[in-house]
Amino acid sequence: MKETLSHRQLQSLIEVSNVLNSTLDIDTVIDSIMDQTVSITEAAHGGVLFIYDKVQNVLLPRSNRRFTTALSEVRLRPGESMTGLAFNARECLIFKNRVEVEKATATLSEKNSKLMYASVPMLPYSSICSPILSNGECIGVITLDSFDPNLQFVPQDIHLLNAIAHQAAVALEKANLYQEQEQTVKVLERLNNTIIDQNKILSRSVEIHKNLATLVLKGEGLQSIISYLHEITGYQVFLFDELGENISHAYDVSWNDDKLFKLKEKVQNTMQTTEIVRSSIERTINPHYPYINLLTIGARPEIFGSLVVAASEKIDAVDLAALEHACTVISLEIVKEQAIFEAKERIDGEFINDLLAGKMDDALVQKAKQLHFDPSGNYIALILRIDEEDQLRTSISRHFIQLANHIFSHHQIKGIAVRNHDQIVILMTFPQKVSVSYTTTQIKELVSKLQHEYVVKKWGDALSIGIGRIHPTLQKATKSLQEAAKCLQFMSSYGENNKVVSYKDLGVHQLLLQNTEDELMEFIYETLGPLIRYDQNKKGGLLPSLFAYLEYNQNAKEAAEAIHVHTNTLLYRIKRVEEILETNLSNSQQFLTINLAVSLYPFLQEKIEMS
C-alpha cells in the first residue's frame, strides 16, 4: 500500500476511515463515502455511489455529488454503462477520454439515457468506476467523473479508489448489520407492545366476563347486564332484539325520542343488510356520541338481536374485545329467558289445547286453579292471526304475548296468552260479579293496544283478531275459543282479513259459519234467483234498489238519494221486485227471508255472478 499510495493519499485514507467509523447509520455512511471519495481524488468533480438490489437485479443511485435529482430514478442493469461494466468486471475500470465514455454510455437504455442527460449537463471527459466487494460479491459501485478536459483519471487513482472501496465495504457491512439489529429490536418492541395490549384486552375481558357471569348466576337479568356495561365503560349501551326493538338500555339524558328512533331505524337496516359480526353505524345520529358500533348477538341463522354502543371517542380494541365477550353472556341470558318463556308457554298451551279438545275433568280444573283461574268465573277468548314469514311471525308472537302479559299484570286481569301454530290465543277470566260493560271495555282496550303496537312497530299490515262471546264457567270457555276461531274463519273465507271481528257482532252473518257455502248459495238462489237473472238479462238495476231500500229501513226517500234516483223511480222498482219475486215486503215472514238473503249476498256475490 505504501508503494502505491502517496503520503497525502494515506493521510486522506486515514481521514476516510475515521469518518466511516464514526457512525453506523447507513445513509450517513453512504453520504460520507461519496464526500470523502470526491474530496481526495484530484480529478473528480462529481460522482455517484450505486448499491446493488438483488431482488430487482439493478444498481440504484444512493448518493451523488454534482448530479441533479433526476439521477435518483436511474435503474442500471449489470453491464449497462460504465458503472454496470465495472459491476460485471469486479475490478476498477478507467475510461480515459470522452470517446471511451461515449462508447460505454451508449449501452444505456432509452429511459436511463434520458435521465442521465437530464441529471448532468454534459458527458464527463473521463470516468473511473470501482466495485465495492464484500465476501466475494459486488454490493455496489463508486463512479467518479471528471468534467475538465485537462484532468483525467490515472492508474494511480485505481489504488486509491480500491482502498476507499475496501473501507466502504467494511463500513457498509457494519451499517447493514446495525440496521438489521435495529429493525429486529423494533420488531421485538412491536411484538412486546402487542403482547402487552393483548394482555390488557384479555385482562379487561376476563374481568368483565367474570362480573357479567356473576350477574347471570344471581339472576339479575338483561337490564343489570346493560347497566353494568354502561357503568364500567362509560359508553351509551342499547340492546335491541331481532326485530330491532330496544328492549334494554343504559344511557345519558341526551338521547331524546327522535335520536332513539333514528338509532332504531339504523339498527334495523344494518341488521337486515349486514352479514358481519361487528359493524359501524352512520355517525349522524347523535353529535355528542358520534362513534357507534353494532355487535351481533348470536350467529346466523339464530340472531337474537344486537348490542349497540355509542361513544364520544373511537372505541378502542380493548373495550371492543370486552364487549364481544359481553355479547356471549347476553346471548346466554337471552337463551335462558327464552327457555323460561317457552316453558311457561308450553304449560299454558297444554291448558288451552285441553280446553279446545273439550277435556273437562278434574285435572283441567286443577290446572286452571294453578293459573289462578276461577272455574266459576266468566271467560272470553281472543285469537290473533299474523300473516308473516315463520321466523318473523315467531318473534312478533313472542312480543305480543309479552305485551298481553304486561297488560294483564298492570290492569290486574287474570289471563294467559300462548302461540298456537300461526295464531296467538288469549284467554281471560273475570269474576261473575264484574259487569259485562266493564269486561267489554277491558277487551276493547287490550285489542286497541295490540293493534297500536302492530302499527307503531311496523311489523306488517295483516293482523286479524277474532273475539268470542263472554261465557260463564270454565266449562263453557271452550265455546268462546271456538267462536273466536270462527271469526277468523269468517275473515279468511270472505276477504275480511286485517280486521277485528266479534262473534257477538256477526249477527245474521253467523249463518255463514254454520252452513256450507253450497247451502247458502242455494238459499240465496231460491230467494233472489229470479231477480238476479232479471238484472243480468235486462240490466234493470232492481237488485241495487232492493239493497238500498232495505239498508235504509224501507225509507224510500233516503234510499233513492243514496243511489241517485227519484223517489217514485225507487218505489216503482220495489214494486217490480215484488212482482218478479212473487212476494210482498209488507209480509213480515217474507220480508225476513228476503232481508236475510240480501245480507248474505255480498259475501258470495263473486261466486254467484260467475255461476
PLY file of the C-alpha trace (Angstrom):
ply
format ascii 1.0
element vertex 611
property float x
property float y
property float z
element edge 610
property int vertex1
property int vertex2
end_header
0.00 0.00 0.00
2.90 2.36 0.84
4.42 1.79 -2.61
1.30 2.69 -4.49
-0.20 5.49 -2.41
1.32 8.89 -1.73
1.67 10.27 1.78
-1.22 12.68 1.11
-3.44 9.84 -0.08
-2.55 7.75 3.01
-3.46 10.70 5.21
-6.75 11.03 3.30
-7.48 7.30 3.75
-6.97 7.64 7.49
-9.49 10.52 7.50
-11.92 8.45 5.42
-11.55 5.58 7.87
-12.17 7.85 10.84
-15.27 9.34 9.23
-16.71 5.96 8.19
-16.13 4.53 11.66
-17.80 7.48 13.37
-21.35 6.36 12.57
-23.42 3.24 11.95
-26.30 4.97 10.19
-26.42 3.50 6.68
-27.45 6.72 4.93
-24.78 8.75 6.72
-22.14 6.14 5.83
-23.11 6.23 2.14
-23.04 10.05 2.01
-19.69 10.09 3.84
-18.17 7.65 1.34
-19.11 9.97 -1.53
-17.94 13.15 0.23
-14.54 11.72 1.13
-14.00 9.97 -2.19
-14.71 13.08 -4.29
-12.66 15.31 -1.99
-9.45 13.22 -2.02
-9.49 12.21 -5.69
-7.82 15.04 -7.59
-9.54 14.66 -10.99
-13.03 14.03 -9.52
-15.60 16.81 -9.95
-18.58 14.63 -9.04
-19.70 11.08 -8.66
-22.35 8.56 -7.73
-22.44 5.64 -5.30
-24.64 2.83 -6.59
-25.91 0.00 -4.37
-26.92 -3.33 -5.90
-30.52 -4.53 -5.33
-30.64 -8.33 -5.63
-34.42 -8.51 -5.82
-34.68 -6.13 -8.79
-31.22 -7.03 -10.20
-30.39 -3.35 -10.69
-27.88 -0.79 -9.40
-29.63 2.02 -7.50
-28.08 5.50 -7.08
-27.98 6.12 -3.29
-25.76 9.21 -3.08
-24.30 11.63 -5.64
-22.32 14.83 -6.00
-22.96 17.40 -8.77
-25.87 15.47 -10.34
-29.50 16.64 -10.19
-32.43 14.73 -8.63
-33.33 13.19 -11.99
-30.49 10.72 -11.38
-32.41 9.14 -8.47
-34.79 7.49 -10.96
-32.00 5.70 -12.87
-32.00 1.91 -12.66
-28.84 0.33 -14.18
-28.71 -3.29 -15.17
-25.39 -5.15 -14.68
-23.29 -4.45 -17.78
-25.14 -1.21 -18.55
-22.97 1.90 -18.95
-19.61 2.39 -17.18
-20.98 1.50 -13.73
-22.61 -1.70 -14.96
-19.41 -2.75 -16.75
-17.37 -2.32 -13.56
-20.00 -4.28 -11.63
-19.67 -7.24 -14.02
-15.85 -6.98 -14.22
-15.45 -6.96 -10.40
-12.45 -4.63 -10.87
-11.81 -0.92 -11.11
-12.16 0.48 -14.67
-10.87 3.78 -16.06
-12.49 5.45 -19.06
-9.68 7.75 -20.10
-11.36 10.09 -22.57
-14.66 11.26 -23.99
-14.58 8.61 -26.73
-14.37 5.74 -24.20
-17.06 7.40 -22.08
-19.40 7.76 -25.08
-18.82 4.15 -26.08
-19.70 2.88 -22.57
-22.74 5.13 -22.09
-24.11 4.01 -25.48
-25.23 0.84 -23.68
-27.72 2.84 -21.56
-31.40 2.06 -22.04
-33.51 4.80 -23.60
-35.09 5.71 -20.27
-31.81 5.71 -18.34
-30.13 7.71 -21.11
-32.75 10.47 -20.85
-32.47 10.54 -17.07
-28.65 10.61 -17.21
-28.55 13.54 -19.64
-31.21 15.32 -17.57
-29.12 14.92 -14.40
-25.81 16.34 -15.77
-25.35 18.99 -18.48
-22.67 17.08 -20.39
-20.80 13.80 -20.56
-17.62 13.58 -18.44
-14.22 13.76 -20.15
-13.00 10.89 -18.01
-14.54 8.44 -15.50
-13.38 5.82 -13.02
-15.61 3.07 -11.55
-14.61 0.93 -8.59
-16.72 -2.01 -7.43
-17.43 -2.42 -3.70
-16.74 -6.07 -2.91
-17.89 -7.90 0.21
-17.23 -11.63 0.72
-16.53 -12.01 -2.99
-19.81 -10.39 -4.04
-20.21 -6.95 -5.60
-22.58 -4.94 -3.41
-22.15 -1.59 -5.18
-20.04 0.66 -7.38
-18.35 4.04 -6.79
-18.30 6.05 -10.01
-16.31 9.31 -10.25
-16.45 11.75 -13.17
-14.13 14.48 -14.43
-15.70 17.37 -16.33
-12.36 19.15 -17.02
-10.73 18.18 -20.35
-7.32 18.82 -18.75
-7.89 16.40 -15.83
-8.07 12.68 -16.46
-8.06 9.76 -14.05
-4.75 7.90 -13.95
-3.77 4.33 -12.91
-2.59 5.63 -9.51
-6.22 6.60 -8.81
-7.18 2.95 -9.08
-5.19 2.08 -5.96
-6.73 4.94 -4.00
-10.27 4.14 -5.13
-9.83 0.41 -4.43
-8.65 1.25 -0.91
-11.67 3.50 -0.36
-13.98 0.83 -1.80
-12.50 -1.71 0.60
-13.14 0.57 3.59
-16.58 1.37 2.20
-17.42 -2.37 2.03
-16.48 -2.82 5.71
-18.43 0.30 6.74
-21.49 -0.73 4.74
-21.41 -4.24 6.15
-21.25 -2.89 9.72
-24.01 -0.36 8.98
-26.22 -3.04 7.42
-25.72 -5.30 10.42
-26.58 -2.44 12.75
-29.66 -1.57 10.69
-30.80 -5.21 10.77
-30.31 -5.28 14.54
-32.27 -2.06 14.90
-35.10 -3.48 12.82
-35.03 -6.66 14.91
-35.24 -4.58 18.08
-38.16 -2.61 16.64
-39.92 -5.83 15.68
-39.38 -7.17 19.18
-40.67 -3.90 20.64
-43.78 -4.12 18.47
-44.30 -7.74 19.48
-43.83 -6.80 23.12
-46.33 -3.94 22.79
-48.75 -6.31 21.06
-48.38 -8.79 23.91
-48.97 -6.00 26.43
-52.07 -4.86 24.52
-53.34 -8.43 24.24
-52.81 -8.91 27.95
-54.79 -5.72 28.61
-57.59 -6.95 26.34
-57.56 -10.38 27.96
-57.42 -8.95 31.49
-60.26 -6.50 30.90
-62.31 -9.08 29.02
-61.82 -11.63 31.82
-62.81 -9.04 34.44
-65.97 -8.00 32.56
-66.81 -11.59 31.69
-66.40 -12.65 35.32
-68.61 -9.82 36.61
-71.24 -10.48 33.95
-71.23 -14.18 34.78
-71.83 -13.27 38.42
-74.82 -11.13 37.41
-76.22 -14.01 35.37
-75.74 -16.52 38.19
-77.54 -14.18 40.55
-80.41 -13.98 38.06
-80.13 -10.18 37.74
-81.43 -10.16 34.15
-80.60 -8.26 30.98
-81.11 -4.75 32.39
-78.46 -5.33 35.08
-76.04 -6.57 32.41
-76.60 -3.50 30.21
-76.33 -1.14 33.20
-73.04 -2.77 34.23
-71.58 -2.33 30.72
-72.59 1.34 30.78
-71.03 1.80 34.22
-67.69 0.09 33.51
-67.11 1.54 30.01
-68.84 4.91 30.23
-70.42 4.24 26.84
-74.09 4.57 25.93
-75.36 0.99 25.69
-78.51 -0.28 23.95
-79.80 -3.80 23.50
-82.06 -4.45 20.50
-83.91 -7.68 19.79
-84.12 -9.49 16.46
-86.94 -7.16 15.30
-84.82 -4.08 16.02
-86.83 -3.15 19.14
-84.98 -1.58 22.06
-85.53 -3.99 24.96
-82.91 -2.65 27.38
-80.62 0.37 27.66
-78.37 2.46 29.89
-77.65 5.92 28.50
-77.47 9.62 29.34
-80.37 12.05 29.08
-79.04 13.49 25.83
-80.77 10.64 23.92
-84.20 12.08 23.14
-87.04 10.21 21.41
-86.06 11.48 17.96
-82.46 10.26 18.29
-83.62 6.94 19.69
-86.00 6.49 16.76
-83.18 7.24 14.27
-80.91 4.81 16.08
-83.60 2.13 15.94
-84.02 2.65 12.17
-80.27 2.40 11.59
-80.06 -0.75 13.70
-82.95 -2.38 11.80
-81.41 -1.51 8.42
-77.96 -2.69 9.49
-79.28 -5.99 10.87
-81.16 -6.67 7.64
-78.21 -5.91 5.34
-75.07 -6.97 7.17
-73.63 -10.48 7.44
-70.72 -9.46 9.66
-70.43 -9.79 13.43
-69.43 -6.18 14.03
-70.19 -3.04 12.04
-70.24 0.73 12.36
-73.42 2.75 12.04
-73.75 6.14 10.34
-72.39 8.84 12.63
-75.12 11.44 12.16
-77.48 10.20 14.88
-76.12 11.97 17.96
-73.34 14.59 17.67
-72.36 14.01 21.32
-71.70 10.32 20.65
-70.58 10.07 17.01
-68.81 6.70 17.30
-71.42 3.96 17.18
-70.73 0.23 16.91
-73.20 -2.61 16.46
-72.26 -6.07 17.72
-74.44 -9.03 16.75
-75.93 -11.20 19.48
-75.92 -14.83 18.38
-74.98 -16.15 14.96
-76.96 -16.61 11.75
-79.48 -18.05 11.29
-80.23 -17.72 15.05
-79.77 -13.97 15.58
-81.14 -12.81 18.94
-80.50 -9.12 18.39
-77.64 -6.65 18.65
-75.67 -4.71 21.24
-75.24 -1.08 20.19
-72.54 1.01 21.86
-72.18 4.77 21.34
-69.14 6.76 22.50
-67.76 10.31 22.27
-64.41 8.93 21.06
-63.43 5.97 18.93
-63.94 2.74 20.87
-60.56 1.08 21.43
-59.71 -2.54 20.74
-59.61 -3.43 24.45
-63.20 -2.33 25.06
-64.43 -3.82 21.79
-62.97 -7.20 22.74
-64.58 -6.94 26.18
-67.92 -6.01 24.63
-67.71 -9.00 22.30
-67.24 -11.19 25.38
-70.28 -9.47 26.86
-72.30 -10.41 23.76
-71.70 -14.08 24.55
-73.04 -13.62 28.09
-76.03 -11.62 26.79
-76.73 -14.37 24.25
-76.78 -16.98 27.03
-79.07 -14.79 29.14
-81.48 -14.34 26.21
-81.47 -18.10 25.59
-82.23 -18.64 29.29
-85.10 -16.11 29.24
-86.50 -17.68 26.08
-86.31 -21.13 27.67
-88.27 -19.85 30.69
-90.75 -18.14 28.37
-91.21 -21.30 26.28
-91.60 -23.50 29.37
-94.40 -21.27 30.70
-95.95 -21.07 27.24
-95.88 -24.85 26.97
-97.78 -25.21 30.26
-100.29 -22.54 29.23
-100.55 -24.07 25.76
-101.39 -27.51 27.15
-104.21 -25.93 29.17
-105.60 -24.14 26.06
-105.31 -27.31 23.94
-107.20 -29.31 26.56
-109.96 -26.68 26.55
-110.14 -26.70 22.75
-110.32 -30.50 22.83
-113.19 -30.36 25.33
-111.31 -32.23 28.08
-113.26 -31.04 31.08
-112.06 -33.11 34.04
-110.55 -32.67 37.49
-107.03 -32.40 36.06
-108.08 -29.44 33.88
-109.79 -27.73 36.80
-106.61 -28.21 38.84
-104.54 -26.64 36.04
-106.95 -23.70 35.98
-106.50 -23.15 39.70
-102.70 -23.28 39.30
-103.08 -20.48 36.73
-105.23 -18.58 39.28
-108.34 -19.07 37.14
-111.67 -19.35 38.96
-113.58 -22.27 37.36
-116.86 -20.49 38.17
-115.83 -17.14 36.64
-116.74 -15.61 33.28
-114.46 -16.39 30.32
-113.76 -14.69 26.99
-111.27 -15.64 24.26
-109.39 -13.73 21.58
-107.40 -15.27 18.75
-104.87 -13.27 16.69
-103.56 -14.31 13.29
-100.33 -12.79 11.93
-99.76 -13.25 8.21
-95.95 -13.01 8.14
-92.96 -15.26 7.45
-92.38 -18.03 10.00
-89.26 -16.52 11.62
-90.72 -13.04 11.79
-94.09 -14.36 12.99
-92.40 -16.22 15.85
-90.64 -13.06 17.03
-93.77 -10.90 16.70
-95.86 -13.53 18.51
-93.42 -13.52 21.41
-93.69 -9.72 21.61
-97.50 -9.86 21.58
-97.56 -12.46 24.34
-95.17 -10.39 26.45
-97.29 -7.28 25.81
-100.50 -9.13 26.75
-98.91 -10.42 29.97
-97.70 -6.89 30.74
-101.26 -5.57 30.30
-102.65 -8.37 32.47
-100.26 -7.55 35.32
-100.81 -3.78 35.17
-104.61 -3.99 34.94
-104.93 -6.86 37.40
-106.55 -9.06 34.79
-106.25 -12.82 35.00
-105.36 -14.11 31.58
-102.91 -16.16 29.53
-101.56 -15.75 26.00
-99.96 -18.60 24.01
-98.86 -19.38 20.49
-100.88 -21.93 18.58
-99.32 -22.55 15.14
-99.69 -19.24 13.24
-102.05 -17.80 15.85
-101.95 -16.30 19.33
-104.67 -17.48 21.69
-105.63 -15.20 24.59
-108.00 -16.41 27.30
-109.17 -14.08 30.08
-111.37 -14.61 33.08
-113.36 -12.14 35.16
-115.32 -12.65 38.40
-119.03 -13.20 37.84
-119.81 -10.05 39.83
-117.97 -7.92 37.22
-120.37 -6.27 34.78
-120.44 -7.15 31.10
-119.77 -3.50 30.21
-116.55 -3.50 32.29
-115.39 -6.73 30.67
-116.18 -5.34 27.20
-114.21 -2.17 27.96
-111.17 -4.19 29.07
-111.33 -6.28 25.91
-111.54 -3.19 23.69
-108.53 -1.62 25.44
-106.49 -4.80 25.03
-107.36 -5.07 21.32
-106.60 -1.38 20.78
-103.15 -1.72 22.39
-102.33 -4.82 20.36
-103.32 -3.08 17.11
-101.43 0.09 18.07
-98.30 -1.91 18.84
-98.50 -3.70 15.49
-98.85 -0.45 13.55
-96.26 1.58 15.51
-93.64 -1.16 15.35
-94.27 -1.51 11.59
-94.36 -5.29 11.87
-96.72 -5.62 8.92
-100.25 -4.89 7.79
-102.01 -8.24 8.22
-103.23 -8.63 11.81
-106.64 -10.25 12.21
-108.36 -10.59 15.59
-111.36 -12.78 16.37
-113.27 -12.30 19.63
-115.58 -14.87 21.20
-118.51 -14.10 23.46
-118.45 -13.97 27.27
-119.45 -17.33 28.74
-119.92 -18.31 32.38
-117.76 -21.03 33.97
-114.60 -22.71 32.74
-116.67 -25.46 31.17
-118.06 -23.01 28.60
-114.74 -21.26 27.94
-114.28 -23.74 25.11
-117.27 -22.18 23.34
-115.67 -18.71 23.45
-112.45 -20.16 21.97
-114.44 -21.82 19.19
-116.33 -18.60 18.46
-113.09 -16.60 18.21
-111.75 -19.23 15.79
-114.94 -18.95 13.71
-114.45 -15.18 13.48
-111.01 -15.75 11.94
-112.56 -18.35 9.64
-115.16 -15.80 8.59
-112.47 -13.20 7.79
-110.36 -15.70 5.89
-113.28 -17.08 3.85
-114.88 -13.78 2.96
-111.92 -11.47 2.41
-112.18 -9.64 5.70
-108.54 -10.03 6.82
-106.71 -7.40 8.88
-109.82 -6.62 10.89
-111.29 -7.19 14.31
-114.45 -9.31 14.28
-116.51 -10.13 17.36
-118.77 -13.17 17.21
-121.44 -11.24 19.09
-121.49 -8.58 16.34
-121.67 -11.05 13.46
-125.46 -11.26 13.85
-127.05 -12.90 10.86
-123.59 -13.48 9.39
-123.17 -16.30 11.86
-125.14 -18.31 9.31
-122.09 -18.07 7.07
-120.20 -20.08 9.64
-122.93 -22.55 10.50
-123.87 -23.59 6.95
-121.86 -24.78 3.99
-121.21 -22.45 1.09
-123.38 -24.57 -1.22
-126.29 -24.43 1.23
-126.03 -20.66 1.49
-125.85 -20.18 -2.29
-128.86 -22.46 -2.72
-130.83 -20.36 -0.21
-129.89 -17.10 -1.99
-130.84 -18.55 -5.39
-134.20 -19.78 -4.07
-134.95 -16.38 -2.59
-133.38 -13.90 -5.05
-132.71 -16.06 -8.12
-135.45 -14.58 -10.42
-134.32 -11.05 -9.54
-130.63 -11.86 -10.13
-131.42 -13.34 -13.57
-133.66 -10.40 -14.45
-130.91 -7.89 -13.70
-128.36 -9.95 -15.62
-130.59 -10.08 -18.72
-132.30 -6.67 -18.58
-129.71 -4.63 -16.65
-132.63 -3.19 -14.77
-130.82 -2.19 -11.59
-133.51 -3.75 -9.43
-131.11 -5.59 -7.10
-129.17 -2.43 -6.03
-132.51 -0.69 -5.48
-133.68 -3.51 -3.20
-130.38 -3.40 -1.26
-130.68 0.36 -0.71
-134.33 0.08 0.27
-133.54 -2.49 2.95
-130.35 -0.76 4.11
-132.28 2.45 4.82
-135.01 0.59 6.70
-137.56 0.92 3.86
-137.22 4.72 3.83
-137.82 5.33 0.11
-136.61 8.95 0.12
-133.25 8.21 1.79
-132.71 5.10 -0.29
-133.45 6.99 -3.53
-130.98 9.74 -2.59
-128.31 7.14 -1.82
-128.49 5.61 -5.32
-129.23 8.97 -7.03
-132.71 8.26 -8.41
-136.11 9.87 -7.92
-138.26 8.52 -5.06
-141.01 7.49 -7.48
-138.46 5.60 -9.55
-137.31 3.69 -6.50
-140.87 2.84 -5.46
-141.61 1.62 -9.00
-138.52 -0.63 -8.87
-139.52 -2.06 -5.50
-142.95 -2.83 -6.96
-141.26 -4.67 -9.86
-139.09 -6.59 -7.31
-142.23 -7.81 -5.55
-143.73 -8.86 -8.88
-140.60 -10.72 -10.06
-140.06 -12.46 -6.69
-143.80 -13.02 -6.25
-143.58 -11.69 -2.73
-144.97 -8.94 -0.53
-142.45 -6.95 1.51
-145.22 -5.93 3.87
-145.45 -9.56 4.94
-143.07 -9.92 7.93
-142.20 -13.56 7.18
-141.44 -12.90 3.51
-139.58 -9.68 4.40
-137.37 -11.58 6.89
-136.48 -14.21 4.29
-135.56 -11.63 1.62
-133.64 -9.47 4.14
-131.63 -12.49 5.23
-130.77 -13.40 1.63
-129.76 -9.78 0.90
-127.49 -9.76 4.00
-125.69 -12.92 2.86
-125.46 -11.99 -0.82
-122.34 -9.64 -0.66
-120.18 -12.42 0.80
-120.97 -14.80 -2.05
-121.58 -12.25 -4.79
-118.47 -13.05 -6.81
-119.23 -16.78 -6.95
-122.90 -16.14 -7.67
-122.09 -13.87 -10.62
-119.61 -16.41 -12.02
-122.09 -19.32 -11.84
0 1
1 2
2 3
3 4
4 5
5 6
6 7
7 8
8 9
9 10
10 11
11 12
12 13
13 14
14 15
15 16
16 17
17 18
18 19
19 20
20 21
21 22
22 23
23 24
24 25
25 26
26 27
27 28
28 29
29 30
30 31
31 32
32 33
33 34
34 35
35 36
36 37
37 38
38 39
39 40
40 41
41 42
42 43
43 44
44 45
45 46
46 47
47 48
48 49
49 50
50 51
51 52
52 53
53 54
54 55
55 56
56 57
57 58
58 59
59 60
60 61
61 62
62 63
63 64
64 65
65 66
66 67
67 68
68 69
69 70
70 71
71 72
72 73
73 74
74 75
75 76
76 77
77 78
78 79
79 80
80 81
81 82
82 83
83 84
84 85
85 86
86 87
87 88
88 89
89 90
90 91
91 92
92 93
93 94
94 95
95 96
96 97
97 98
98 99
99 100
100 101
101 102
102 103
103 104
104 105
105 106
106 107
107 108
108 109
109 110
110 111
111 112
112 113
113 114
114 115
115 116
116 117
117 118
118 119
119 120
120 121
121 122
122 123
123 124
124 125
125 126
126 127
127 128
128 129
129 130
130 131
131 132
132 133
133 134
134 135
135 136
136 137
137 138
138 139
139 140
140 141
141 142
142 143
143 144
144 145
145 146
146 147
147 148
148 149
149 150
150 151
151 152
152 153
153 154
154 155
155 156
156 157
157 158
158 159
159 160
160 161
161 162
162 163
163 164
164 165
165 166
166 167
167 168
168 169
169 170
170 171
171 172
172 173
173 174
174 175
175 176
176 177
177 178
178 179
179 180
180 181
181 182
182 183
183 184
184 185
185 186
186 187
187 188
188 189
189 190
190 191
191 192
192 193
193 194
194 195
195 196
196 197
197 198
198 199
199 200
200 201
201 202
202 203
203 204
204 205
205 206
206 207
207 208
208 209
209 210
210 211
211 212
212 213
213 214
214 215
215 216
216 217
217 218
218 219
219 220
220 221
221 222
222 223
223 224
224 225
225 226
226 227
227 228
228 229
229 230
230 231
231 232
232 233
233 234
234 235
235 236
236 237
237 238
238 239
239 240
240 241
241 242
242 243
243 244
244 245
245 246
246 247
247 248
248 249
249 250
250 251
251 252
252 253
253 254
254 255
255 256
256 257
257 258
258 259
259 260
260 261
261 262
262 263
263 264
264 265
265 266
266 267
267 268
268 269
269 270
270 271
271 272
272 273
273 274
274 275
275 276
276 277
277 278
278 279
279 280
280 281
281 282
282 283
283 284
284 285
285 286
286 287
287 288
288 289
289 290
290 291
291 292
292 293
293 294
294 295
295 296
296 297
297 298
298 299
299 300
300 301
301 302
302 303
303 304
304 305
305 306
306 307
307 308
308 309
309 310
310 311
311 312
312 313
313 314
314 315
315 316
316 317
317 318
318 319
319 320
320 321
321 322
322 323
323 324
324 325
325 326
326 327
327 328
328 329
329 330
330 331
331 332
332 333
333 334
334 335
335 336
336 337
337 338
338 339
339 340
340 341
341 342
342 343
343 344
344 345
345 346
346 347
347 348
348 349
349 350
350 351
351 352
352 353
353 354
354 355
355 356
356 357
357 358
358 359
359 360
360 361
361 362
362 363
363 364
364 365
365 366
366 367
367 368
368 369
369 370
370 371
371 372
372 373
373 374
374 375
375 376
376 377
377 378
378 379
379 380
380 381
381 382
382 383
383 384
384 385
385 386
386 387
387 388
388 389
389 390
390 391
391 392
392 393
393 394
394 395
395 396
396 397
397 398
398 399
399 400
400 401
401 402
402 403
403 404
404 405
405 406
406 407
407 408
408 409
409 410
410 411
411 412
412 413
413 414
414 415
415 416
416 417
417 418
418 419
419 420
420 421
421 422
422 423
423 424
424 425
425 426
426 427
427 428
428 429
429 430
430 431
431 432
432 433
433 434
434 435
435 436
436 437
437 438
438 439
439 440
440 441
441 442
442 443
443 444
444 445
445 446
446 447
447 448
448 449
449 450
450 451
451 452
452 453
453 454
454 455
455 456
456 457
457 458
458 459
459 460
460 461
461 462
462 463
463 464
464 465
465 466
466 467
467 468
468 469
469 470
470 471
471 472
472 473
473 474
474 475
475 476
476 477
477 478
478 479
479 480
480 481
481 482
482 483
483 484
484 485
485 486
486 487
487 488
488 489
489 490
490 491
491 492
492 493
493 494
494 495
495 496
496 497
497 498
498 499
499 500
500 501
501 502
502 503
503 504
504 505
505 506
506 507
507 508
508 509
509 510
510 511
511 512
512 513
513 514
514 515
515 516
516 517
517 518
518 519
519 520
520 521
521 522
522 523
523 524
524 525
525 526
526 527
527 528
528 529
529 530
530 531
531 532
532 533
533 534
534 535
535 536
536 537
537 538
538 539
539 540
540 541
541 542
542 543
543 544
544 545
545 546
546 547
547 548
548 549
549 550
550 551
551 552
552 553
553 554
554 555
555 556
556 557
557 558
558 559
559 560
560 561
561 562
562 563
563 564
564 565
565 566
566 567
567 568
568 569
569 570
570 571
571 572
572 573
573 574
574 575
575 576
576 577
577 578
578 579
579 580
580 581
581 582
582 583
583 584
584 585
585 586
586 587
587 588
588 589
589 590
590 591
591 592
592 593
593 594
594 595
595 596
596 597
597 598
598 599
599 600
600 601
601 602
602 603
603 604
604 605
605 606
606 607
607 608
608 609
609 610
